[in-house]
């Protein structure tokens, strides 16, 4: 009897292994789809809540840590730096060493490092804790989609599961600022999130089924040793560049990035088990996923990470008021992502991405002049339109990420797309802060320019993903 593609992928993806003592399901045992989706979605939401918590507490956190304006980008960029540096490494390790193992340890590490962030007494200690949170989040996010692909081997099941997972990405973004605004002490926010992550890790160790790639070989440590530092150098250069792009430290960091990425490419071509298969760069689906992730960070995350701080400074809004306004965007995105599976078979994933980017562009353009006019109401239509776009993005990106790579390397595909997403996020935050605070017309004028730049970047992304159509 001929095996179906789904059964073949599943057979390749899971190799029988000896059960470990305890009540956790053994490697090679049937997955638990419901538990897998619930735990990976919950962990993802907590990771994104940790990521977005400083958005509305930035003024209070900066005041408590005595952080000058020029260094505040680090308070926002610490977590995406850790994410960008380790997502692809974590995805490769998850495929080789076991997705449940990486997920559980990553979620547990997120709990510990988040609690340490609550104890930080200086900008650099807080930033180091945030970088560690990003690294831990990388492990759980990259392994999550690998676990989902293993638990949902059919196309229909995978469509529904990635839609739910993508919705919880937005759900975490929506709830994080609300939680941070609702708890008076910003340090207590991290204590609550840290405890939640530890609980999920304990549940995951008992309920999830182990799976890994059957490709064999040793993990690509040489690739990790070149790729991780390359991204750290790049993100550091993007963050420091706000104070002058031609300064010696910035130029040296960019130079180090180029050298390390060249070394990484050489390593990947020579190793038998590469961290990322460079031949995937010839596949337009993989390129579309990568472009979508990069420009989501540049255009969407970069803008909405700093906008709440602008609203508090310019319009005198409280943390809770800015969180509620942001909820119009993030909450609607959550609902749209949950329903986006109904578009399957009607609209290709790339077209869905292009529509999403176009909606974001329209939404942010409608916000022009709102800060100068001192009008909160003028943000509402734009938040709603951009929210629909973000929902479509968060539903389409994870599906395209796993569709564009072999099933046995699903965690690698997820890691690659999300790596570019958070590289874009770091660059986007630095770009928005630089534009908004450097305009001669003041913060209101600078924010309008940042809105226009965000819209232009989104339209470039829409054209790019449409152009990356697979050849027939």
VEXDREN-2710 file (C-alpha; in Angstrom, 1 decimal):
% VEXDREN-2710
k/r/px/py/pz
1/UNK/0.0/0.0/0.0
2/UNK/1.3/3.5/-0.9
3/UNK/1.8/5.9/2.0
4/UNK/0.1/9.2/1.9
5/UNK/2.3/12.4/2.2
6/UNK/1.0/13.0/5.7
7/UNK/1.8/9.5/6.9
8/UNK/5.2/9.6/5.2
9/UNK/6.1/12.9/6.8
10/UNK/4.9/11.6/10.2
11/UNK/6.9/8.4/9.9
12/UNK/10.0/10.4/9.0
13/UNK/9.4/12.9/11.7
14/UNK/9.2/10.5/14.7
15/UNK/11.6/7.7/15.4
16/UNK/10.8/5.1/18.1
17/UNK/12.7/5.7/21.3
18/UNK/12.9/4.2/24.7
19/UNK/10.4/5.6/27.1
20/UNK/11.7/7.6/30.0
21/UNK/10.5/7.0/33.5
22/UNK/7.6/9.0/34.8
23/UNK/4.1/9.8/33.5
24/UNK/5.2/11.9/30.5
25/UNK/4.3/10.3/27.2
26/UNK/7.2/8.4/25.7
27/UNK/9.0/9.5/22.5
28/UNK/7.2/7.7/19.6
29/UNK/3.9/7.5/21.4
30/UNK/0.8/9.1/19.8
31/UNK/0.6/12.8/20.2
32/UNK/-2.1/14.6/22.2
33/UNK/-3.4/17.2/19.8
34/UNK/-5.7/19.1/22.3
35/UNK/-3.0/19.2/25.0
36/UNK/-0.3/20.1/22.5
37/UNK/-2.3/23.1/21.0
38/UNK/-3.4/24.3/24.5
39/UNK/0.0/24.3/26.0
40/UNK/2.0/25.7/23.1
41/UNK/-0.6/28.4/22.7
42/UNK/-0.6/29.3/26.4
43/UNK/3.2/29.4/26.5
44/UNK/3.3/31.5/23.3
45/UNK/0.8/34.0/24.9
46/UNK/2.9/34.3/28.0
47/UNK/6.1/34.8/25.9
48/UNK/4.4/37.6/24.0
49/UNK/2.9/39.1/27.1
50/UNK/6.5/39.3/28.5
51/UNK/7.6/40.8/25.3
52/UNK/5.0/43.5/25.2
53/UNK/4.8/44.3/29.0
54/UNK/7.3/47.2/28.8
55/UNK/5.4/48.9/26.0
56/UNK/3.0/50.7/28.4
57/UNK/5.3/50.8/31.4
58/UNK/8.3/52.2/29.5
59/UNK/8.1/55.7/31.2
60/UNK/7.8/54.1/34.7
61/UNK/10.5/51.5/34.0
62/UNK/12.8/54.1/32.5
63/UNK/12.3/56.4/35.5
64/UNK/12.9/53.6/38.1
65/UNK/16.1/52.5/36.3
66/UNK/17.2/56.1/35.5
67/UNK/17.4/55.2/31.8
68/UNK/18.1/58.2/29.5
69/UNK/16.0/58.7/26.3
70/UNK/18.9/57.6/24.2
71/UNK/19.1/54.2/25.9
72/UNK/15.4/53.5/26.1
73/UNK/15.5/51.5/22.9
74/UNK/17.4/48.8/24.9
75/UNK/14.5/48.4/27.3
76/UNK/12.4/47.4/24.3
77/UNK/15.0/45.7/22.2
78/UNK/16.4/43.3/24.8
79/UNK/13.9/40.5/24.3
80/UNK/13.8/40.7/20.4
81/UNK/17.7/40.6/20.5
82/UNK/17.6/37.3/22.4
83/UNK/14.8/36.0/20.1
84/UNK/16.6/37.0/16.9
85/UNK/19.9/35.5/18.0
86/UNK/18.6/32.1/19.1
87/UNK/15.3/31.3/17.2
88/UNK/17.0/29.5/14.4
89/UNK/19.4/27.8/16.7
90/UNK/16.5/26.7/18.9
91/UNK/14.6/25.4/16.0
92/UNK/17.5/23.3/14.8
93/UNK/18.1/22.0/18.3
94/UNK/14.4/21.2/18.7
95/UNK/14.3/19.2/15.5
96/UNK/17.5/17.3/16.5
97/UNK/17.3/16.9/20.3
98/UNK/13.5/16.8/20.8
99/UNK/10.8/19.4/20.6
100/UNK/9.2/18.7/23.9
101/UNK/12.5/18.8/25.7
102/UNK/13.4/22.2/24.2
103/UNK/9.9/23.5/24.7
104/UNK/9.8/22.6/28.4
105/UNK/13.3/23.9/29.2
106/UNK/12.6/27.1/27.2
107/UNK/9.4/27.7/29.1
108/UNK/11.0/27.0/32.4
109/UNK/13.9/29.4/31.6
110/UNK/11.4/32.0/30.6
111/UNK/9.8/31.8/34.1
112/UNK/13.2/32.2/35.8
113/UNK/14.6/35.0/33.7
114/UNK/11.3/36.9/33.8
115/UNK/11.4/36.8/37.6
116/UNK/15.0/38.0/37.5
117/UNK/13.9/41.0/35.4
118/UNK/11.7/42.0/38.3
119/UNK/14.7/42.3/40.6
120/UNK/16.9/44.3/38.2
121/UNK/18.1/47.6/39.6
122/UNK/19.8/49.2/36.6
123/UNK/19.2/49.6/32.8
124/UNK/21.9/47.1/31.9
125/UNK/20.8/44.4/34.4
126/UNK/17.2/44.8/33.2
127/UNK/18.4/44.6/29.5
128/UNK/20.4/41.4/30.2
129/UNK/17.4/39.8/31.8
130/UNK/15.3/40.8/28.8
131/UNK/17.9/39.3/26.4
132/UNK/17.7/36.1/28.4
133/UNK/13.9/36.2/28.3
134/UNK/14.2/36.5/24.5
135/UNK/16.5/33.4/24.3
136/UNK/14.1/31.4/26.4
137/UNK/11.2/32.6/24.3
138/UNK/13.1/31.5/21.2
139/UNK/13.3/28.0/22.5
140/UNK/9.5/27.7/23.2
141/UNK/8.4/29.5/20.1
142/UNK/10.5/27.6/17.6
143/UNK/9.6/24.2/19.2
144/UNK/5.9/25.1/19.4
145/UNK/5.2/24.9/15.7
146/UNK/7.3/21.7/15.5
147/UNK/5.1/20.1/18.2
148/UNK/2.0/21.3/16.4
149/UNK/3.1/19.9/13.0
150/UNK/3.7/16.5/14.7
151/UNK/0.4/16.5/16.5
152/UNK/-1.7/17.7/13.5
153/UNK/-0.3/15.7/10.4
154/UNK/-3.3/16.5/8.1
155/UNK/-3.5/19.8/6.1
156/UNK/-6.9/20.6/7.6
157/UNK/-5.9/20.0/11.2
158/UNK/-2.6/22.0/10.7
159/UNK/-4.6/24.9/9.2
160/UNK/-6.8/25.1/12.2
161/UNK/-4.0/24.6/14.7
162/UNK/-1.7/27.2/13.2
163/UNK/-4.6/29.6/13.1
164/UNK/-5.3/29.2/16.8
165/UNK/-1.6/29.4/17.6
166/UNK/-1.3/32.6/15.5
167/UNK/-4.3/34.1/17.3
168/UNK/-2.6/33.5/20.7
169/UNK/0.5/35.4/19.4
170/UNK/-1.8/38.4/19.0
171/UNK/-3.7/37.5/22.2
172/UNK/-0.4/37.8/24.2
173/UNK/0.3/41.1/22.5
174/UNK/-3.2/42.3/23.5
175/UNK/-3.2/41.1/27.1
176/UNK/0.5/42.0/28.0
177/UNK/-0.1/45.8/28.1
178/UNK/-3.4/45.3/29.9
179/UNK/-1.8/43.2/32.6
180/UNK/1.1/45.6/32.9
181/UNK/-1.2/48.6/33.2
182/UNK/-3.5/46.8/35.6
183/UNK/-0.8/45.9/38.2
184/UNK/0.4/49.1/39.9
185/UNK/4.0/47.9/40.4
186/UNK/5.8/47.1/37.1
187/UNK/8.1/44.7/38.9
188/UNK/5.1/42.6/40.0
189/UNK/4.1/42.1/36.4
190/UNK/7.2/40.1/35.8
191/UNK/6.6/38.0/38.9
192/UNK/3.1/37.0/37.7
193/UNK/4.3/36.2/34.2
194/UNK/7.3/34.2/35.5
195/UNK/5.0/32.1/37.7
196/UNK/2.7/31.4/34.8
197/UNK/5.6/30.2/32.6
198/UNK/6.8/27.8/35.3
199/UNK/3.3/26.3/35.6
200/UNK/3.1/25.8/31.9
201/UNK/6.5/24.1/31.8
202/UNK/5.5/21.7/34.5
203/UNK/2.3/20.8/32.7
204/UNK/4.2/20.4/29.4
205/UNK/6.6/18.0/30.9
206/UNK/3.7/15.7/31.8
207/UNK/1.4/16.1/28.9
208/UNK/3.4/16.6/25.7
209/UNK/4.7/13.8/23.4
210/UNK/8.3/13.9/22.3
211/UNK/9.1/14.2/18.6
212/UNK/12.2/15.0/16.6
213/UNK/13.7/14.8/13.1
214/UNK/15.0/11.4/11.9
215/UNK/17.8/13.0/9.9
216/UNK/20.5/11.9/12.3
217/UNK/23.9/13.5/12.7
218/UNK/25.2/15.9/15.3
219/UNK/23.6/19.3/15.9
220/UNK/25.2/22.2/13.9
221/UNK/27.2/23.8/16.7
222/UNK/29.5/25.6/14.3
223/UNK/26.6/27.2/12.6
224/UNK/25.2/28.3/16.0
225/UNK/28.6/29.7/17.0
226/UNK/28.6/31.9/13.9
227/UNK/24.9/32.8/13.4
228/UNK/24.0/33.7/16.9
229/UNK/26.9/36.3/17.4
230/UNK/26.2/37.6/13.9
231/UNK/22.6/38.5/14.9
232/UNK/23.7/39.9/18.2
233/UNK/26.1/42.2/16.4
234/UNK/23.5/43.3/13.9
235/UNK/20.8/44.1/16.5
236/UNK/23.4/45.9/18.7
237/UNK/24.4/48.0/15.6
238/UNK/20.8/48.8/14.8
239/UNK/20.1/49.9/18.4
240/UNK/23.2/51.9/18.8
241/UNK/22.8/53.5/15.4
242/UNK/20.2/55.9/16.6
243/UNK/23.1/58.1/18.0
244/UNK/25.0/58.1/14.7
245/UNK/25.2/55.4/12.0
246/UNK/28.8/56.3/11.1
247/UNK/30.3/56.0/14.5
248/UNK/33.2/53.5/14.9
249/UNK/31.4/51.1/17.2
250/UNK/28.4/50.9/14.9
251/UNK/30.5/50.4/11.8
252/UNK/32.6/47.7/13.6
253/UNK/29.4/45.9/14.6
254/UNK/28.1/46.0/11.0
255/UNK/31.4/44.7/9.8
256/UNK/31.4/41.9/12.3
257/UNK/27.9/40.9/11.2
258/UNK/29.0/40.6/7.5
259/UNK/32.1/38.5/8.4
260/UNK/30.1/36.2/10.7
261/UNK/27.3/35.7/8.3
262/UNK/29.8/34.9/5.5
263/UNK/31.4/32.3/7.9
264/UNK/28.0/30.9/8.7
265/UNK/27.2/30.4/5.0
266/UNK/30.5/28.5/4.5
267/UNK/29.8/26.3/7.5
268/UNK/26.3/25.5/6.3
269/UNK/27.5/24.5/2.9
270/UNK/30.0/22.1/4.4
271/UNK/28.1/20.4/7.3
272/UNK/26.1/17.3/6.8
273/UNK/23.3/18.5/9.1
274/UNK/23.0/22.2/8.6
275/UNK/21.1/24.5/11.0
276/UNK/19.3/25.9/7.9
277/UNK/19.2/24.3/4.5
278/UNK/20.5/27.1/2.2
279/UNK/18.9/25.4/-0.8
280/UNK/15.6/26.6/0.7
281/UNK/16.5/30.1/-0.5
282/UNK/15.7/29.0/-4.0
283/UNK/12.1/28.3/-3.0
284/UNK/9.8/31.3/-3.3
285/UNK/7.5/30.1/-0.6
286/UNK/10.3/30.1/1.9
287/UNK/11.4/33.6/0.7
288/UNK/7.9/34.9/1.0
289/UNK/7.7/33.6/4.6
290/UNK/11.0/35.3/5.3
291/UNK/10.0/38.6/3.7
292/UNK/6.7/38.5/5.6
293/UNK/8.4/38.0/8.9
294/UNK/11.0/40.7/8.4
295/UNK/8.6/43.3/7.3
296/UNK/6.1/42.4/10.1
297/UNK/8.8/43.4/12.5
298/UNK/9.9/46.5/10.6
299/UNK/6.5/47.9/9.9
300/UNK/4.1/46.6/12.4
301/UNK/5.9/45.6/15.6
302/UNK/8.4/48.5/15.4
303/UNK/5.6/51.1/15.2
304/UNK/3.2/49.7/17.8
305/UNK/6.0/49.0/20.3
306/UNK/6.8/52.7/20.7
307/UNK/3.4/54.4/19.9
308/UNK/2.0/53.8/23.5
309/UNK/4.9/55.7/25.0
310/UNK/4.3/58.6/22.6
311/UNK/0.6/58.7/23.5
312/UNK/1.5/58.9/27.2
313/UNK/4.0/61.7/26.7
314/UNK/2.1/63.8/24.2
315/UNK/-1.5/63.2/25.1
316/UNK/-1.1/62.6/28.8
317/UNK/-2.8/59.2/28.6
318/UNK/-2.3/56.8/31.5
319/UNK/-0.8/53.3/31.0
320/UNK/-4.3/51.7/31.2
321/UNK/-5.7/54.2/28.7
322/UNK/-3.0/53.4/26.2
323/UNK/-3.4/49.7/26.9
324/UNK/-7.1/49.9/26.1
325/UNK/-6.5/51.8/23.0
326/UNK/-3.9/49.3/21.9
327/UNK/-6.5/46.6/22.6
328/UNK/-8.6/47.8/19.7
329/UNK/-5.8/46.8/17.5
330/UNK/-4.5/43.7/19.2
331/UNK/-7.9/42.4/20.3
332/UNK/-9.4/42.6/16.9
333/UNK/-6.3/41.0/15.5
334/UNK/-6.8/38.1/17.9
335/UNK/-10.4/37.6/16.7
336/UNK/-9.5/37.9/13.0
337/UNK/-6.7/35.4/13.3
338/UNK/-9.1/32.8/14.9
339/UNK/-11.5/33.2/11.9
340/UNK/-8.8/33.4/9.2
341/UNK/-8.9/29.6/8.6
342/UNK/-12.2/30.2/6.7
343/UNK/-10.1/31.8/4.0
344/UNK/-8.3/28.6/3.2
345/UNK/-8.9/27.4/-0.3
346/UNK/-10.3/30.8/-1.2
347/UNK/-7.3/33.1/-0.9
348/UNK/-3.7/31.9/-1.3
349/UNK/-1.6/32.5/1.8
350/UNK/0.7/34.9/0.0
351/UNK/-2.3/37.0/-1.2
352/UNK/-3.6/37.0/2.4
353/UNK/-0.2/38.4/3.5
354/UNK/-0.3/41.1/0.9
355/UNK/-3.8/42.1/1.9
356/UNK/-2.8/42.2/5.5
357/UNK/0.2/44.5/4.8
358/UNK/-2.0/46.8/2.7
359/UNK/-4.6/47.0/5.5
360/UNK/-1.8/48.0/8.0
361/UNK/-0.7/50.7/5.6
362/UNK/-4.2/52.1/5.3
363/UNK/-4.8/52.0/9.0
364/UNK/-1.6/53.9/10.0
365/UNK/-2.2/56.5/7.3
366/UNK/-5.6/57.3/8.9
367/UNK/-3.7/58.1/12.2
368/UNK/-1.8/61.0/10.6
369/UNK/-2.2/64.3/12.5
370/UNK/-4.0/62.7/15.5
371/UNK/-1.2/63.5/18.0
372/UNK/-0.8/67.1/16.8
373/UNK/-4.6/67.5/17.1
374/UNK/-4.6/65.9/20.6
375/UNK/-7.4/63.6/19.6
376/UNK/-7.5/60.0/20.9
377/UNK/-10.7/59.3/18.9
378/UNK/-8.8/59.8/15.6
379/UNK/-6.7/56.8/16.4
380/UNK/-9.7/54.4/16.6
381/UNK/-10.5/53.8/12.9
382/UNK/-6.8/53.2/12.2
383/UNK/-6.4/50.8/15.1
384/UNK/-9.3/48.8/13.9
385/UNK/-8.2/48.6/10.2
386/UNK/-4.6/47.8/11.3
387/UNK/-6.0/45.2/13.7
388/UNK/-7.7/43.3/10.9
389/UNK/-4.4/43.4/9.0
390/UNK/-2.4/42.1/11.9
391/UNK/-4.8/39.3/12.5
392/UNK/-4.4/38.1/8.9
393/UNK/-0.6/38.4/9.2
394/UNK/-0.5/36.3/12.4
395/UNK/-2.7/33.6/10.9
396/UNK/-0.8/33.4/7.5
397/UNK/2.8/33.7/8.7
398/UNK/3.0/30.5/10.8
399/UNK/1.1/28.5/8.2
400/UNK/3.4/29.7/5.4
401/UNK/6.5/29.0/7.6
402/UNK/5.6/25.3/8.0
403/UNK/4.3/24.9/4.5
404/UNK/7.5/26.1/2.9
405/UNK/9.8/23.5/4.5
406/UNK/9.7/19.7/4.8
407/UNK/7.6/18.5/7.7
408/UNK/10.6/17.1/9.5
409/UNK/12.2/20.6/9.7
410/UNK/9.1/22.5/10.8
411/UNK/10.8/23.9/13.8
412/UNK/13.6/25.2/11.6
413/UNK/11.1/26.8/9.2
414/UNK/9.4/28.5/12.2
415/UNK/12.7/29.6/13.6
416/UNK/13.8/31.1/10.3
417/UNK/10.7/33.2/9.8
418/UNK/10.5/34.3/13.4
419/UNK/14.2/35.2/13.5
420/UNK/13.6/37.6/10.6
421/UNK/10.5/38.9/12.4
422/UNK/12.4/39.9/15.5
423/UNK/15.4/41.2/13.6
424/UNK/12.9/43.5/11.8
425/UNK/11.3/44.3/15.2
426/UNK/14.7/45.5/16.6
427/UNK/15.4/47.6/13.5
428/UNK/11.8/48.9/13.4
429/UNK/11.9/50.0/17.1
430/UNK/15.2/51.8/16.6
431/UNK/14.0/53.3/13.3
432/UNK/10.7/54.6/14.9
433/UNK/12.4/56.0/17.9
434/UNK/15.1/57.7/15.8
435/UNK/12.5/59.3/13.4
436/UNK/10.0/60.3/16.1
437/UNK/12.6/61.9/18.4
438/UNK/14.8/63.5/15.8
439/UNK/12.3/65.6/13.9
440/UNK/12.8/69.4/14.0
441/UNK/9.0/69.7/14.3
442/UNK/8.8/67.9/17.7
443/UNK/7.5/64.5/18.7
444/UNK/4.1/64.9/17.1
445/UNK/5.6/65.7/13.7
446/UNK/8.2/63.0/14.1
447/UNK/5.5/60.4/14.9
448/UNK/3.6/61.4/11.7
449/UNK/6.8/60.8/9.7
450/UNK/7.2/57.4/11.4
451/UNK/3.6/56.5/10.5
452/UNK/4.3/57.3/6.8
453/UNK/7.5/55.2/6.9
454/UNK/5.6/52.3/8.4
455/UNK/2.9/52.5/5.7
456/UNK/5.5/52.6/2.9
457/UNK/7.4/49.6/4.4
458/UNK/4.1/47.6/4.6
459/UNK/3.3/48.4/0.9
460/UNK/6.8/47.3/-0.1
461/UNK/6.2/44.0/1.8
462/UNK/2.8/43.5/0.1
463/UNK/4.4/43.9/-3.4
464/UNK/7.3/41.6/-2.4
465/UNK/5.2/38.7/-1.2
466/UNK/3.0/38.9/-4.3
467/UNK/6.1/38.9/-6.5
468/UNK/7.4/35.7/-4.8
469/UNK/4.9/33.5/-6.6
470/UNK/6.0/29.9/-7.0
471/UNK/6.8/29.0/-10.6
472/UNK/4.4/26.5/-12.1
END
